[in-house]
Amino acid sequence: MRRDKALIISMPFNIGVGGFKRSYFVLPYLSKLLREAFKEVELYIPANAIRTALKYLVYLNREYCQNVNTRECLDSLVKELIESINEIVKASRYNLDVNEKIIAKAIELNTRIIEKDISRLKINKHAITAHLIDRLRPLLTSLLEKKLWESSRRYIAEYYSIIYSQHETADALTTASLAASRAEKVVILLQLDIKGLYVRDLLDKLKGKLAGFLSVSPQPIVESPFITGFSRQFKIITPSYSLDPKVLDFTSRIEHLKPSRERYRAVYFGRLSRDKGLPDLLKAWKLVIKEIPQAKLTLIGPPENTEILLLLERYRRELGKSIRYTGPLHGESLFSEVITNDLLAYPSYRDSFSMTILESLTLGLKVIAYDIPIVRHFYGHSNMVYIVRKGDIKSFAKSVVHAFQEEKEPDSYTRALIMMHSSWERVANAEFKALISVLQK
């Protein structure tokens, strides 16, 4: 295999979307390793990823955007986005090449969409929440990526030794399929299971060039068994995630303070959605407060859409002060809130790694979670984790009540798990070794 150029398709933004954050932390380390194997390493960010990142920045800066004109708000957020990309290049010690013209074109394609979101924000403060992490249907997403690719072709190299996509989403796979004719081999990292016929069609277009898959856990492979028809080469990266350095810094600073946890307090943090089990959690909480009327549940994070927002409002009216909603919190504000709770209530139906669980264990919380492959595989042996049959709302509520009544400290397995997932450089090394292994088969 020629060793001249690698193209990485990635979405490296430090925002509250799991795969984005992972790429943000891994890419600077990984690009240094790839530069040792290839003469050049280029980064290509899909247009849909730019859109999602800008939408998230609009939400985080909603007060500012409500008080300035739309163009001023957008210009400020675009500047912040570009600075974030430049920081990744700098952190990679300039081993990563970014074509600024392609980034500018992606921003241009998204300008009208983001301007509409800012305008909605000025009319209705909740409107942006409904659109925060919504995804265009795969077909529309694919059309957007084709438009970016066609308008950027003159800036893209004629040949790549490999194309490595750090995401399995429609936008990333569309780009990979468009670039495949210019590459010797393609490798895809699975951060979630693959859903939808259109995405399968994109994989089918890659068949001749697809060298294999990497995966952050067994979950994407177990939940997407059909991918074995596209390649038999699989490597699970271990460790595949690391704790946010801010969590580690926070825990090291407060460890000697032994923060007081309020009894009968539970927390959920992350995206509020059906996939993450929010309707189940609200139904279960109704049962919990029948047993423990003084119990309190704090919900932290952005609602996925209007339906979830309305569901949340209905249960807040029905259950009163037993439920508190903070909206999104970040960094020390998030950790300071989470650590005062006794347990994490997390009935997620779909996760590739469950970073929320790892962060909660690091902060000393007990965890109640559904029995999905990733939870069973990584966290099943921890004494702090209570696993409940998926969709069993009554058992989930009973486990919450039971966990409230138990005093526990993390065992040696839990402490070792936290230690293993405490370095993004270690994750990048594991990812690089897995990638090279697949390429050499």
C-alpha positions in Angstrom: 0.0 0.0 0.0 1.3 3.5 -0.9 2.1 5.6 2.1 1.6 9.1 0.7 -1.7 10.5 1.9 -4.6 9.8 4.3 -8.0 11.5 4.4 -9.8 11.5 7.7 -13.6 12.2 7.7 -14.4 13.5 11.1 -16.6 15.8 13.2 -14.2 17.0 15.9 -16.2 19.5 18.0 -16.3 19.7 21.8 -20.1 19.8 22.0 -22.6 17.6 23.9 -22.9 15.0 21.2 -20.9 11.9 22.1 -19.2 11.1 18.8 -18.3 14.7 18.1 -16.6 15.0 21.5 -14.7 11.8 21.1 -13.3 12.9 17.7 -12.3 16.3 19.2 -10.2 14.7 21.9 -8.7 11.7 19.8 -7.9 13.5 16.6 -4.9 15.6 17.7 -3.1 12.5 19.1 -4.2 10.2 16.2 -3.1 12.6 13.5 0.5 12.6 14.9 0.5 8.8 14.7 -0.9 8.8 11.2 1.7 11.3 10.1 4.4 8.8 10.9 2.7 6.3 8.6 1.6 8.7 5.8 3.3 11.7 4.4 0.1 13.9 4.6 -3.0 13.7 6.8 -6.0 15.7 5.6 -9.2 16.5 7.6 -12.6 16.7 5.9 -15.5 17.9 8.0 -19.0 17.1 6.6 -21.4 20.0 6.0 -23.9 18.4 8.3 -21.4 18.4 11.1 -20.7 22.1 10.6 -24.5 22.7 10.8 -24.9 20.7 14.0 -21.9 22.4 15.7 -23.3 25.9 14.7 -26.7 25.0 16.0 -25.2 23.9 19.3 -23.3 27.2 19.6 -26.5 29.1 18.9 -28.1 27.4 21.8 -25.2 27.9 24.1 -25.0 31.6 23.2 -28.8 32.2 23.0 -28.8 35.2 25.3 -26.2 37.0 23.2 -27.9 36.1 20.0 -31.2 37.4 21.2 -29.6 40.8 21.9 -27.7 41.4 18.7 -28.7 41.3 15.0 -28.7 37.9 13.2 -25.6 38.6 11.1 -23.5 39.7 14.1 -24.5 36.6 16.0 -23.7 34.3 13.1 -20.3 36.0 12.4 -19.4 35.6 16.1 -20.3 31.9 16.2 -18.5 31.1 12.9 -15.4 32.7 14.3 -15.7 30.5 17.4 -16.1 27.4 15.2 -13.1 28.2 13.1 -11.0 28.9 16.2 -12.0 25.5 17.5 -10.8 23.8 14.3 -7.6 25.8 14.4 -7.0 24.6 18.0 -7.2 21.0 16.9 -4.6 21.6 14.2 -2.4 23.3 16.7 -2.9 20.5 19.2 -1.8 18.0 16.5 1.4 20.0 16.2 0.4 20.8 12.7 0.4 17.2 11.5 -3.2 17.7 10.4 -4.0 19.6 7.2 -7.3 21.4 6.9 -8.5 23.0 3.7 -10.0 26.4 4.8 -11.8 26.8 1.4 -13.8 23.6 2.0 -14.7 24.7 5.6 -15.8 28.1 4.2 -17.9 26.4 1.6 -19.6 24.2 4.3 -20.3 27.2 6.4 -21.8 29.0 3.3 -24.1 26.1 2.6 -25.4 26.2 6.2 -25.7 30.0 6.6 -29.4 30.2 5.7 -30.4 27.4 8.0 -28.5 28.9 11.0 -29.9 32.4 10.3 -33.4 30.9 10.5 -32.6 29.3 13.8 -31.3 32.6 15.2 -34.5 34.3 13.9 -36.7 31.7 15.6 -34.7 32.2 18.8 -35.6 35.9 18.8 -39.3 35.0 18.5 -39.6 32.0 20.8 -36.8 31.2 23.3 -37.7 27.5 23.2 -37.7 27.1 19.4 -33.9 26.5 19.1 -34.2 23.7 21.6 -36.6 21.8 19.3 -34.0 22.1 16.5 -30.8 21.6 18.5 -29.8 18.0 17.7 -32.4 17.2 15.1 -31.0 15.3 12.1 -32.1 15.8 8.6 -33.4 12.6 7.1 -30.4 10.6 5.7 -31.4 11.3 2.1 -31.5 15.1 2.6 -28.2 14.9 4.6 -26.6 13.0 1.8 -27.8 15.6 -0.8 -26.1 18.3 1.3 -22.9 16.4 1.4 -22.9 15.8 -2.3 -23.4 19.5 -2.8 -20.3 20.3 -0.6 -18.3 17.6 -2.4 -19.1 18.8 -5.9 -18.4 22.5 -5.0 -15.0 21.5 -3.3 -13.7 18.9 -5.8 -11.0 21.2 -7.1 -9.5 21.5 -3.6 -9.4 17.7 -3.0 -6.5 15.5 -3.8 -6.6 13.1 -6.8 -5.4 10.1 -4.7 -5.5 8.8 -1.1 -3.8 5.8 0.3 -6.7 5.4 2.8 -9.9 7.1 3.7 -10.7 6.7 7.3 -14.2 7.8 8.5 -14.4 8.3 12.3 -18.2 8.2 12.0 -20.9 5.8 10.6 -23.5 8.5 10.0 -25.1 9.3 6.7 -23.1 12.4 6.2 -19.8 10.7 6.8 -20.6 7.6 4.7 -21.8 9.8 1.9 -18.5 11.6 1.8 -16.6 8.3 2.0 -18.6 6.9 -0.9 -17.9 10.0 -3.0 -14.2 9.9 -2.2 -13.8 6.2 -2.5 -12.9 6.3 -6.2 -9.8 8.3 -5.3 -8.7 5.9 -2.6 -7.0 2.5 -2.3 -8.8 1.5 0.9 -11.6 2.7 3.2 -12.0 2.0 6.9 -15.0 3.0 9.0 -15.2 3.5 12.7 -18.6 2.5 14.2 -19.6 4.7 17.1 -23.2 3.7 17.0 -25.2 0.9 15.3 -26.1 1.6 11.7 -29.8 2.2 11.0 -31.7 2.8 7.8 -31.8 1.4 4.3 -30.2 4.5 2.8 -27.1 4.1 5.0 -26.9 0.5 4.0 -26.9 1.6 0.3 -24.0 3.9 1.1 -22.0 0.9 2.5 -22.9 -1.1 -0.6 -21.2 1.6 -2.7 -18.0 1.1 -0.7 -17.9 -2.7 -1.0 -15.0 -2.8 -3.4 -12.8 -0.5 -1.3 -14.0 -1.3 2.2 -11.0 -2.8 4.1 -13.0 -3.3 7.4 -14.6 -1.7 10.4 -13.3 -0.5 13.8 -15.8 -0.2 16.6 -15.8 1.6 20.0 -17.6 -1.4 21.6 -19.4 -4.6 20.7 -22.7 -2.7 20.7 -22.7 -1.4 17.1 -21.7 -4.8 15.8 -24.3 -6.7 17.8 -27.1 -4.2 16.8 -26.0 -4.1 13.2 -25.3 -7.8 12.3 -25.9 -7.2 8.5 -22.5 -5.3 8.3 -20.7 -8.7 8.2 -22.0 -8.8 4.6 -19.8 -5.8 3.7 -16.6 -6.9 5.5 -15.3 -9.6 7.8 -12.6 -7.4 9.2 -13.6 -6.0 12.7 -11.5 -4.6 15.5 -12.9 -3.3 18.8 -10.8 -0.5 20.2 -9.8 -0.9 23.8 -9.9 1.5 25.5 -12.1 3.4 23.0 -13.0 6.4 25.2 -11.5 8.5 27.9 -12.9 10.7 30.6 -13.1 14.4 29.8 -9.9 16.0 31.3 -12.3 18.4 33.1 -13.9 15.5 35.0 -10.5 14.2 36.1 -9.4 17.7 37.2 -12.6 18.2 39.1 -12.5 14.9 41.0 -8.8 15.4 41.9 -9.7 18.8 43.4 -12.7 17.8 45.4 -11.6 14.3 46.5 -10.4 15.5 49.9 -13.6 17.5 50.5 -15.8 14.4 50.5 -18.8 16.3 49.1 -22.1 15.6 50.8 -24.7 13.7 48.8 -28.3 14.4 49.4 -30.2 11.1 50.1 -33.0 10.1 47.8 -31.6 12.3 45.0 -31.2 11.0 41.4 -29.9 12.6 38.3 -30.0 12.1 34.5 -27.7 14.0 32.3 -27.3 13.9 28.5 -29.5 14.3 25.5 -33.2 14.0 26.5 -34.7 11.7 23.9 -36.7 8.5 23.4 -33.4 6.6 22.5 -32.1 7.6 25.9 -35.2 6.4 27.7 -36.6 9.7 28.9 -40.3 8.5 28.7 -39.4 5.4 30.7 -37.6 7.4 33.3 -40.5 9.7 33.8 -43.0 6.8 34.2 -40.6 5.0 36.5 -40.2 8.2 38.6 -43.9 8.3 39.2 -43.6 4.9 40.8 -40.5 5.9 42.8 -42.2 8.8 44.6 -45.1 6.5 45.6 -42.5 4.6 47.6 -40.3 7.5 48.6 -42.4 10.8 48.4 -39.3 13.0 49.3 -37.2 11.6 46.3 -36.0 14.2 43.8 -35.0 13.8 40.2 -32.8 16.3 38.3 -32.8 16.3 34.5 -29.9 17.9 32.7 -29.4 18.4 29.0 -31.1 19.6 25.8 -34.4 18.0 24.7 -34.1 16.3 21.3 -37.3 17.8 19.8 -40.6 19.5 20.6 -42.3 16.2 21.5 -39.8 15.5 24.3 -40.0 19.1 25.5 -43.8 18.8 25.8 -43.6 15.4 27.5 -41.2 16.8 30.0 -43.4 19.8 30.7 -46.4 17.5 31.3 -44.6 15.3 33.8 -43.2 18.4 35.6 -46.8 19.7 36.1 -48.0 16.3 37.2 -45.2 15.4 39.6 -44.4 18.9 40.8 -41.3 19.5 42.8 -40.1 15.9 42.6 -38.7 16.8 39.2 -36.3 19.6 38.4 -35.0 20.5 34.9 -31.9 22.6 34.6 -31.4 22.7 30.8 -27.9 21.9 29.6 -24.9 22.3 32.0 -21.3 22.0 31.1 -17.9 21.5 32.7 -17.6 22.3 36.4 -21.3 23.5 36.6 -22.4 20.0 35.4 -20.0 18.0 37.7 -20.9 20.2 40.8 -24.5 19.4 40.2 -24.1 15.7 39.5 -21.9 14.9 42.4 -24.5 16.0 45.0 -26.8 13.1 43.8 -26.9 9.6 45.2 -27.4 7.8 41.8 -27.7 8.1 38.1 -31.0 6.9 36.6 -30.1 6.0 33.0 -32.6 3.8 31.0 -30.9 4.3 27.6 -32.0 2.0 24.8 -29.1 2.8 22.5 -25.5 3.6 23.4 -22.1 2.8 22.0 -20.1 3.4 25.2 -22.3 5.2 27.9 -19.8 7.9 28.8 -22.5 9.3 31.1 -22.2 6.1 33.2 -18.4 6.3 33.4 -18.5 9.9 34.4 -21.1 9.1 37.1 -19.0 6.3 38.5 -16.0 8.6 38.5 -18.0 11.1 40.6 -19.0 8.3 43.0 -22.6 7.7 42.0 -24.5 4.4 41.8 -26.0 3.7 38.4 -29.3 2.1 37.4 -29.3 1.3 33.6 -31.0 -0.9 31.1 -29.4 -4.2 30.0 -28.0 -3.3 26.6 -24.8 -4.8 25.2 -22.4 -2.0 26.1 -23.7 -1.7 29.7 -23.4 -5.5 30.2 -20.0 -5.7 28.5 -18.2 -2.8 30.2 -20.1 -2.1 33.4 -21.8 -5.4 34.3 -19.1 -6.3 36.9 -19.1 -3.0 38.7 -20.6 -3.2 42.2 -22.0 0.3 41.6 -24.2 -0.6 38.6 -27.7 -2.1 38.8 -28.8 -3.6 35.5 -32.5 -3.9 34.6 -34.2 -5.7 31.8 -34.7 -3.2 28.9 -38.1 -1.6 28.9 -39.1 -3.0 32.4 -40.2 0.3 33.9 -41.5 -1.3 37.2 -38.2 -3.1 37.8 -36.3 0.1 37.0 -38.3 2.0 39.6 -37.7 -0.9 42.2 -34.0 -0.8 41.5 -33.9 3.0 42.1 -35.7 2.5 45.5 -33.4 -0.3 46.4 -30.2 1.6 45.4 -31.3 4.6 47.5 -31.3 2.3 50.5 -27.8 0.9 50.0 -24.5 2.5 50.9 -21.7 1.6 48.5 -18.2 2.5 47.6 -16.5 1.7 44.2 -14.9 -1.7 44.2 -11.5 -2.6 42.7 -13.1 -3.4 39.3 -14.8 0.0 39.1 -11.6 1.9 40.1 -9.6 -0.1 37.5 -12.2 0.7 34.8 -12.0 4.4 35.6 -8.2 4.3 35.5 -8.1 2.5 32.1 -10.3 5.2 30.6 -8.3 8.2 31.9 -6.1 9.1 28.8 -7.1 10.2 25.3 -3.6 9.5 24.2 -4.0 5.9 25.2 -7.3 5.8 23.3 -5.6 7.2 20.2 -2.8 4.7 20.4 -5.4 1.9 20.5 -7.3 3.3 17.6 -4.1 3.7 15.5 -3.0 0.1 16.2 -6.5 -1.2 15.3 -6.6 0.8 12.1 -3.2 -0.3 10.9 -4.1 -3.9 11.7 -7.2 -3.8 9.5 -5.3 -2.1 6.7 -2.6 -4.8 6.7 -5.0 -7.7 6.4 
